[in-house]
């Protein structure tokens, strides 16, 4: 297992290199620049700003300088937030996005798995149909509809929750964004779990366990559930990377200062370094969680070995 982990970490290096290279040159293709949006800038001031940040250097030299700084852990300055570096913005916004993502993922896994198991154990009954209907609705309603509904009902109508803001991570301020992030994931996990659990309950080893006289609790929890969790583990990797790096829509609607809002502002204002930093962080999270998923596969399924 250790050899496999080391090998995966080594292969992550060229993967990150390719991602950084493609992102760097693709963003340069986009029309405009970080200082083209500023009104009233004279050509002299604009030229001085571009010279200060090295934007008038040849593209290959800008690329090499960015790689050199990135290897030192320096994401560079933010062009449109000159008082902050990209690293400082991430140090402030990433913990907030991670807290929301972890809470939403945990809620989605617990509730979604429970709903999927209940639906599978009551296949083609009213409970099963109710879970399928709820999961279908949850997976089709977009977050930009769910978020305003939560604000309207729980914030404005019933006055139970604040309609926005972070307030240093107060519990009431977390509920709305976490629910908005978790509801679509609950629906997806529930549908995956239902199908996987039905297939697992029909497998030969489950029939054997029941023939041996094991209790239904033991059959479902100790035997069927373990095999049925494999698709959930596989899905949880990319879902965790997406949730932990922030949701653009949710953070914007609820006015939460996470990395999602930085990415939107950076893309609109051609803030190259901030966009690149966000891409690198998302890539690192994705690679890391895919590795965690592979390790969990070996723990959940004894047939999987990485020797």
C-alpha positions as CSV (number, residue, x, y, z in Angstrom):
1,X,0.0,0.0,0.0
2,X,2.8,2.4,0.9
3,X,4.5,1.8,-2.5
4,X,1.2,2.5,-4.3
5,X,0.7,5.7,-2.4
6,X,4.2,6.9,-3.2
7,X,3.8,6.0,-6.8
8,X,0.5,7.9,-7.0
9,X,2.0,11.0,-5.4
10,X,4.9,10.9,-7.9
11,X,2.5,10.7,-10.8
12,X,0.6,13.7,-9.4
13,X,3.6,15.9,-10.2
14,X,3.4,15.7,-14.0
15,X,-0.4,15.8,-13.8
16,X,-0.3,19.1,-11.9
17,X,2.3,20.4,-14.4
18,X,0.0,19.7,-17.3
19,X,-2.9,21.3,-15.6
20,X,-0.9,24.4,-14.7
21,X,0.5,24.7,-18.2
22,X,-2.9,24.4,-19.9
23,X,-4.6,26.8,-17.5
24,X,-1.8,29.4,-17.9
25,X,-1.9,29.5,-21.7
26,X,-5.7,29.2,-22.0
27,X,-6.3,32.2,-19.7
28,X,-3.9,34.2,-21.8
29,X,-5.9,33.5,-24.9
30,X,-9.0,35.2,-23.4
31,X,-9.4,38.8,-24.7
32,X,-8.6,41.7,-22.4
33,X,-6.3,42.0,-19.4
34,X,-6.3,42.7,-15.7
35,X,-6.0,46.4,-16.3
36,X,-8.2,46.8,-19.3
37,X,-11.3,47.0,-17.0
38,X,-10.0,50.0,-15.1
39,X,-11.6,53.2,-16.4
40,X,-9.7,56.3,-16.6
41,X,-6.3,54.7,-16.8
42,X,-3.9,56.6,-19.0
43,X,-1.7,54.5,-21.4
44,X,1.4,55.5,-19.3
45,X,-0.1,54.3,-16.0
46,X,-1.3,51.1,-17.7
47,X,2.1,50.4,-19.1
48,X,3.7,51.0,-15.7
49,X,1.3,48.6,-14.0
50,X,2.0,45.9,-16.7
51,X,5.7,46.4,-16.3
52,X,5.5,46.2,-12.5
53,X,3.7,42.8,-12.7
54,X,5.8,41.6,-15.6
55,X,2.9,41.4,-18.0
56,X,4.9,43.1,-20.8
57,X,7.5,40.2,-20.8
58,X,7.3,37.5,-23.4
59,X,4.7,34.9,-22.7
60,X,7.3,32.1,-22.3
61,X,9.1,34.2,-19.7
62,X,5.9,34.9,-17.8
63,X,5.3,31.2,-17.7
64,X,8.7,30.3,-16.4
65,X,8.5,33.0,-13.8
66,X,5.2,31.7,-12.6
67,X,6.4,28.1,-12.4
68,X,9.5,29.3,-10.4
69,X,7.3,31.2,-7.9
70,X,4.8,28.3,-7.7
71,X,7.5,25.9,-6.8
72,X,8.3,28.2,-3.8
73,X,4.6,28.2,-2.8
74,X,4.1,31.8,-4.1
75,X,0.9,32.2,-6.0
76,X,1.8,35.8,-6.8
77,X,0.0,39.1,-6.1
78,X,-3.6,39.7,-7.0
79,X,-3.9,42.2,-9.8
80,X,-7.3,43.6,-8.9
81,X,-6.9,43.3,-5.1
82,X,-3.4,44.9,-4.8
83,X,-3.4,45.0,-1.0
84,X,-3.4,41.2,-0.9
85,X,-1.5,38.3,-2.4
86,X,-3.3,35.2,-3.7
87,X,-1.9,33.2,-0.8
88,X,-3.4,35.7,1.7
89,X,-6.8,35.5,0.0
90,X,-6.7,31.7,0.1
91,X,-5.6,31.7,3.7
92,X,-8.7,33.8,4.5
93,X,-11.3,32.2,2.2
94,X,-10.3,28.6,1.9
95,X,-10.9,27.6,5.6
96,X,-14.5,29.0,5.2
97,X,-15.1,27.0,2.0
98,X,-13.7,23.9,3.6
99,X,-15.9,24.2,6.7
100,X,-19.0,24.5,4.5
101,X,-17.9,21.7,2.2
102,X,-17.1,19.3,5.0
103,X,-20.4,20.0,6.7
104,X,-22.4,19.6,3.5
105,X,-20.5,16.4,2.5
106,X,-21.0,14.8,5.9
107,X,-24.7,15.6,5.9
108,X,-25.1,14.4,2.3
109,X,-23.4,11.1,3.0
110,X,-25.3,10.3,6.2
111,X,-28.7,11.3,5.0
112,X,-28.2,10.1,1.4
113,X,-27.0,6.6,2.5
114,X,-29.8,6.2,5.0
115,X,-32.4,7.2,2.4
116,X,-30.9,4.8,-0.2
117,X,-30.9,1.9,2.3
118,X,-34.5,2.5,3.4
119,X,-35.6,2.7,-0.3
120,X,-33.7,-0.5,-1.2
121,X,-35.2,-2.4,1.7
122,X,-38.7,-1.3,0.7
123,X,-38.3,-1.7,-3.1
124,X,-41.5,-0.9,-5.1
125,X,-43.3,0.2,-2.0
126,X,-44.6,3.7,-1.1
127,X,-41.4,4.5,0.9
128,X,-39.3,3.6,-2.1
129,X,-41.3,5.8,-4.4
130,X,-41.2,8.7,-2.0
131,X,-37.4,8.5,-1.8
132,X,-37.1,8.3,-5.6
133,X,-39.4,11.3,-6.0
134,X,-37.5,13.3,-3.5
135,X,-34.1,12.3,-5.0
136,X,-35.3,13.2,-8.5
137,X,-36.5,16.6,-7.4
138,X,-33.4,17.3,-5.4
139,X,-31.1,16.4,-8.3
140,X,-33.0,18.5,-10.8
141,X,-33.6,21.7,-8.9
142,X,-30.5,23.9,-9.2
143,X,-28.8,25.6,-6.3
144,X,-29.6,29.1,-7.5
145,X,-33.3,28.2,-6.9
146,X,-32.8,26.3,-3.6
147,X,-30.7,29.1,-2.0
148,X,-33.3,32.0,-2.6
149,X,-36.1,29.6,-1.4
150,X,-34.2,29.0,1.9
151,X,-33.6,32.7,2.3
152,X,-37.3,33.5,1.6
153,X,-38.8,30.8,3.8
154,X,-36.4,30.5,6.7
155,X,-35.0,34.1,6.6
156,X,-37.7,36.5,5.5
157,X,-41.0,34.6,6.2
158,X,-40.2,32.6,9.4
159,X,-37.2,34.7,10.6
160,X,-35.4,31.6,11.8
161,X,-32.1,32.1,9.9
162,X,-30.1,35.0,8.7
163,X,-30.4,35.6,4.9
164,X,-26.7,36.0,4.4
165,X,-23.3,36.7,5.9
166,X,-20.7,34.6,7.7
167,X,-20.6,36.2,11.2
168,X,-17.4,34.3,12.1
169,X,-19.0,31.0,11.4
170,X,-22.0,31.2,13.7
171,X,-24.2,28.1,13.6
172,X,-27.3,29.9,12.2
173,X,-25.3,31.4,9.4
174,X,-24.0,28.0,8.4
175,X,-27.4,26.2,8.1
176,X,-28.6,27.9,5.0
177,X,-25.5,27.5,2.8
178,X,-24.9,23.9,4.1
179,X,-28.4,22.8,3.3
180,X,-28.1,24.4,-0.2
181,X,-24.9,22.6,-0.9
182,X,-26.0,19.3,0.7
183,X,-29.5,18.9,-0.8
184,X,-28.4,18.0,-4.4
185,X,-25.7,15.7,-3.1
186,X,-28.2,14.0,-0.8
187,X,-30.3,13.3,-3.8
188,X,-27.4,11.9,-5.9
189,X,-26.1,9.7,-3.0
190,X,-29.6,8.4,-2.2
191,X,-30.1,7.2,-5.8
192,X,-26.7,5.7,-6.0
193,X,-27.1,3.9,-2.7
194,X,-30.5,2.6,-3.6
195,X,-29.3,1.0,-6.8
196,X,-26.1,-0.4,-5.3
197,X,-28.0,-1.7,-2.2
198,X,-30.6,-3.5,-4.3
199,X,-27.8,-5.2,-6.3
200,X,-25.9,-6.1,-3.2
201,X,-29.0,-7.6,-1.5
202,X,-29.4,-9.9,-4.6
203,X,-25.9,-11.2,-4.6
204,X,-25.0,-14.8,-3.8
205,X,-23.1,-14.1,-0.6
206,X,-26.2,-12.3,0.9
207,X,-28.4,-15.3,0.0
208,X,-25.8,-17.5,1.7
209,X,-25.8,-15.3,4.8
210,X,-29.6,-15.4,5.1
211,X,-29.6,-19.2,4.5
212,X,-27.1,-19.5,7.5
213,X,-29.8,-17.9,9.7
214,X,-28.1,-14.5,10.3
215,X,-30.3,-11.8,11.5
216,X,-31.6,-9.2,9.0
217,X,-29.6,-6.5,10.8
218,X,-26.4,-8.5,10.4
219,X,-27.1,-9.3,6.8
220,X,-27.9,-5.6,5.9
221,X,-25.3,-3.7,7.9
222,X,-22.4,-6.1,8.1
223,X,-22.6,-7.7,4.7
224,X,-24.8,-5.9,2.2
225,X,-24.0,-2.4,3.2
226,X,-20.2,-2.8,2.9
227,X,-20.4,-3.9,-0.7
228,X,-23.0,-1.3,-1.6
229,X,-20.8,1.5,-0.3
230,X,-18.3,1.2,-3.2
231,X,-20.1,3.5,-5.6
232,X,-20.6,6.0,-2.9
233,X,-16.9,6.0,-2.0
234,X,-16.1,6.5,-5.7
235,X,-18.5,9.4,-6.0
236,X,-17.4,11.0,-2.8
237,X,-13.9,11.8,-4.1
238,X,-14.7,14.3,-6.8
239,X,-17.8,15.5,-4.8
240,X,-15.6,16.3,-1.8
241,X,-13.1,18.2,-4.0
242,X,-15.9,20.3,-5.5
243,X,-17.6,21.0,-2.2
244,X,-14.4,21.8,-0.2
245,X,-13.1,24.3,-2.7
246,X,-16.3,26.3,-2.5
247,X,-19.5,26.8,-4.3
248,X,-19.6,29.9,-6.5
249,X,-23.3,30.2,-6.5
250,X,-23.9,29.5,-2.8
251,X,-21.1,31.8,-1.6
252,X,-22.3,34.6,-3.9
253,X,-26.0,34.4,-2.9
254,X,-25.3,34.0,0.9
255,X,-22.5,36.6,0.8
256,X,-19.9,34.2,2.2
257,X,-16.2,35.2,1.7
258,X,-15.0,31.9,0.4
259,X,-12.8,31.0,-2.5
260,X,-15.8,30.6,-4.8
261,X,-16.5,34.3,-4.9
262,X,-12.8,35.0,-5.5
263,X,-12.9,32.8,-8.6
264,X,-15.9,34.7,-10.0
265,X,-14.4,38.1,-9.5
266,X,-11.0,36.9,-10.8
267,X,-12.5,35.5,-14.0
268,X,-14.5,38.7,-14.7
269,X,-11.6,41.0,-14.0
270,X,-8.9,38.9,-15.7
271,X,-7.0,38.5,-12.5
272,X,-4.7,35.9,-13.9
273,X,-2.8,34.9,-10.7
274,X,-6.0,34.5,-8.7
275,X,-7.6,32.3,-11.4
276,X,-4.4,30.2,-11.6
277,X,-4.2,29.9,-7.9
278,X,-7.8,28.6,-7.8
279,X,-7.2,26.1,-10.5
280,X,-4.1,24.8,-8.7
281,X,-5.9,24.4,-5.4
282,X,-8.9,22.6,-7.1
283,X,-6.5,20.3,-8.9
284,X,-4.6,19.5,-5.7
285,X,-7.9,18.7,-3.8
286,X,-9.1,16.5,-6.7
287,X,-5.9,14.5,-6.9
288,X,-5.7,14.1,-3.1
289,X,-9.3,12.9,-2.8
290,X,-9.0,10.5,-5.7
291,X,-6.1,9.0,-3.8
292,X,-8.1,8.8,-0.6
293,X,-10.9,7.1,-2.6
294,X,-8.6,4.4,-3.9
295,X,-7.3,3.7,-0.4
296,X,-10.8,3.5,1.0
297,X,-11.7,1.0,-1.8
298,X,-9.1,-1.4,-0.3
299,X,-10.5,-0.9,3.2
300,X,-14.1,-1.4,2.2
301,X,-13.6,-4.2,-0.4
302,X,-11.2,-7.0,0.7
303,X,-10.9,-8.1,-3.0
304,X,-9.1,-4.8,-3.8
305,X,-5.3,-4.9,-3.3
306,X,-2.6,-2.6,-4.4
307,X,0.4,-4.9,-3.8
